[in-house]
Amino acid sequence: MGVEQKLGDMGVVTTTLEQAVNWSRTRAMWPMLFGLACCAIEMMAAQAAHYDMSRFGMELMRPSPRQSDLMIVAGRVSRKMAPVLRRLYDQMADPKWVVAMGDCASCGGVFNNYAVVQGVDEIVPVDIYVAGCPPRPEALINGIMALHAKVGSEKVKNWA
């Protein structure tokens, strides 16, 4: 005899703590403003009414790292900006995630010189890479959905 037969039609939902926490983490990610180049325009477009990232619980971009748990690095990172990026990442509360948006953030793009970091993963750990120069808002939303799938499959033993 299963739980459904014992409880009847009472509408009781059973789940694990792991599933409930992962569900709440994916529905309440607060991205931080970190637009460095032309990719930032596409990130702003993804937030606008036509694409509406609010449906993912990302109502507005946070200007403070202390209020954010998702950093979207949109654009090229110069060597002078790298310590600032790392400091902001360190100030974010755990758990925190990073999306590298665009070719410049992912691998330096067309800027193969001494002044541009050849991939933001040299500075902070990156969870999702969004390709394109600049990537369309649809690509960013696809990256957000991929991040949701990654966060949704996390195990309790990996939380610490």
Secondary structure by P-SEA (a helix, b strand, c coil): ccccccccccbbbbbcaaaaaaaaaaabbbbccccccaaaaaaaaaaccccccccccccccccccccccbbbbcccccccaaaaaaaaaaaccccbbbbbccccccccccccccccccccccccccccccccccccaaaaaaaaaaaaaaaaaccccccc
